[in-house]
Amino acid sequence: MLRLLDRATEALNVLGSLLILALTLLVGVDVLGRNLAGAPLAGVPEMVTLSIVAIVFLQAPAALRAGRFTRSDGLIEALSRRAPGAAKALETGFDLAGIAILSVILTATWPLFLRSWTRGDFIGAVGDFTAPTWPVKATILIGSALLILQFLARILRRWGAR
């Protein structure tokens, strides 16, 4: 099960990287259009806004899995040398706090996703550019769920289950 979780996590990470590439190309074309033809691409600011949120939730599970989540390791490293059991317990507390916070995000985003899906919510201006918001809300849900599972996997791996 952990291998399947890691594969799904990597797939989301690759999708996030492809989104970064697409966003980079989109901004480049927009800049060229502005400077060379005086005609920017419609909707680029909206797409950047939506994409940044999506990228975070697509790539956060892989960052956690790889141990690249931003945090201060000084206390944990000192504690692991002196009291490894206490360090494992503290790390597990961190993981449980992450699960709790992400559970709140997940449950708070679900009704927003449903509303966006059923009402056809969009960002942009009608007649110029519009984009639906539900794909980003779905990305938040999927990314949060995978992040919760990665926190659980960290606990399992730490306490001996592989």
ZIKAJO-V936610 format. One record per residue. N is the residue number from 0. RES is the residue in three letters. SS is DSSP state (hx for helix, st for strand, lp for the rest). PHI is phi in whole degrees, -180 to 180 (NA if undefined). D_LAST is the distance of its C-alpha to the last C-alpha in Angstrom with 1 decimal. Layout:
# ZIKAJO-V936610
n,res,ss,phi,d_last
N,RES,SS,PHI,D_LAST
N,RES,SS,PHI,D_LAST
This chain:
# ZIKAJO-V936610
n,res,ss,phi,d_last
0,MET,lp,NA,9.3
1,LEU,hx,-66,7.4
2,ARG,hx,-65,9.2
3,LEU,hx,-62,12.3
4,LEU,hx,-61,12.2
5,ASP,hx,-65,12.1
6,ARG,hx,-66,14.9
7,ALA,hx,-63,16.9
8,THR,hx,-63,16.6
9,GLU,hx,-66,17.9
10,ALA,hx,-62,20.6
11,LEU,hx,-65,21.8
12,ASN,hx,-62,21.9
13,VAL,hx,-63,24.0
14,LEU,hx,-60,26.2
15,GLY,hx,-63,26.8
16,SER,hx,-65,27.8
17,LEU,hx,-65,30.1
18,LEU,hx,-66,31.6
19,ILE,hx,-62,32.3
20,LEU,hx,-61,34.0
21,ALA,hx,-62,36.0
22,LEU,hx,-65,37.0
23,THR,hx,-61,38.1
24,LEU,hx,-64,40.2
25,LEU,hx,-61,41.6
26,VAL,hx,-66,42.7
27,GLY,hx,-61,44.2
28,VAL,hx,-65,46.2
29,ASP,hx,-62,47.3
30,VAL,hx,-63,48.5
31,LEU,hx,-62,50.3
32,GLY,hx,-61,51.9
33,ARG,hx,-65,53.1
34,ASN,hx,-82,54.6
35,LEU,hx,-94,55.9
36,ALA,hx,-120,57.0
37,GLY,lp,66,57.2
38,ALA,lp,-134,54.9
39,PRO,lp,-70,51.5
40,LEU,lp,-75,48.9
41,ALA,lp,-71,48.9
42,GLY,lp,87,45.8
43,VAL,hx,-62,44.0
44,PRO,hx,-60,43.7
45,GLU,hx,-67,42.3
46,MET,hx,-65,39.8
47,VAL,hx,-64,38.7
48,THR,hx,-58,38.3
49,LEU,hx,-67,36.2
50,SER,hx,-68,34.1
51,ILE,hx,-61,33.1
52,VAL,hx,-63,31.6
53,ALA,hx,-62,29.8
54,ILE,hx,-61,28.5
55,VAL,hx,-58,27.0
56,PHE,hx,-76,25.1
57,LEU,hx,-75,24.0
58,GLN,hx,-103,22.7
59,ALA,hx,-61,21.4
60,PRO,hx,-61,17.9
61,ALA,hx,-69,17.5
62,ALA,hx,-64,19.1
63,LEU,hx,-65,16.7
64,ARG,hx,-60,13.6
65,ALA,lp,-84,15.5
66,GLY,lp,76,16.6
67,ARG,lp,-108,20.1
68,PHE,lp,-68,21.1
69,THR,lp,-70,24.4
70,ARG,lp,-170,24.5
71,SER,lp,-97,26.0
72,ASP,lp,-97,23.8
73,GLY,hx,-55,26.6
74,LEU,hx,-65,26.0
75,ILE,hx,-62,22.2
76,GLU,hx,-64,22.7
77,ALA,hx,-64,25.6
78,LEU,hx,-67,23.9
79,SER,hx,-67,20.8
80,ARG,hx,-75,23.3
81,ARG,hx,-92,25.3
82,ALA,lp,-144,23.0
83,PRO,hx,-56,19.2
84,GLY,hx,-64,18.6
85,ALA,hx,-66,21.0
86,ALA,hx,-64,19.4
87,LYS,hx,-62,16.0
88,ALA,hx,-66,18.1
89,LEU,hx,-65,20.1
90,GLU,hx,-60,17.3
91,THR,hx,-65,16.0
92,GLY,hx,-61,19.6
93,PHE,hx,-61,19.8
94,ASP,hx,-65,17.0
95,LEU,hx,-66,18.7
96,ALA,hx,-64,22.0
97,GLY,hx,-60,20.7
98,ILE,hx,-61,19.6
99,ALA,hx,-63,23.1
100,ILE,hx,-65,25.0
101,LEU,hx,-68,23.4
102,SER,hx,-65,24.1
103,VAL,hx,-65,27.7
104,ILE,hx,-60,27.8
105,LEU,hx,-62,26.5
106,THR,hx,-71,28.9
107,ALA,hx,-76,31.8
108,THR,hx,-81,31.3
109,TRP,hx,-54,31.2
110,PRO,hx,-65,35.0
111,LEU,hx,-66,35.8
112,PHE,hx,-62,34.2
113,LEU,hx,-60,36.0
114,ARG,hx,-64,39.3
115,SER,hx,-62,38.9
116,TRP,hx,-68,38.1
117,THR,hx,-76,41.0
118,ARG,hx,-89,43.6
119,GLY,lp,71,42.9
120,ASP,lp,-57,42.6
121,PHE,st,-145,43.0
122,ILE,st,-116,43.5
123,GLY,st,115,46.6
124,ALA,st,-121,50.2
125,VAL,lp,-59,51.6
126,GLY,lp,94,53.8
127,ASP,lp,-112,52.0
128,PHE,st,-159,48.3
129,THR,st,-137,45.8
130,ALA,st,-141,42.1
131,PRO,st,-67,40.2
132,THR,lp,-94,37.8
133,TRP,hx,-62,35.5
134,PRO,hx,-61,33.3
135,VAL,hx,-70,32.4
136,LYS,hx,-63,31.9
137,ALA,hx,-65,29.5
138,THR,hx,-64,27.6
139,ILE,hx,-62,27.4
140,LEU,hx,-64,26.0
141,ILE,hx,-66,23.4
142,GLY,hx,-63,22.4
143,SER,hx,-64,22.2
144,ALA,hx,-62,20.1
145,LEU,hx,-67,17.6
146,LEU,hx,-65,17.8
147,ILE,hx,-60,17.2
148,LEU,hx,-65,14.1
149,GLN,hx,-69,12.9
150,PHE,hx,-63,13.9
151,LEU,hx,-63,11.9
152,ALA,hx,-63,8.7
153,ARG,hx,-61,9.8
154,ILE,hx,-63,10.3
155,LEU,hx,-61,7.1
156,ARG,hx,-65,5.5
157,ARG,hx,-65,8.9
158,TRP,lp,-98,9.1
159,GLY,lp,111,6.3
160,ALA,lp,-78,3.8
161,ARG,lp,-116,0.0
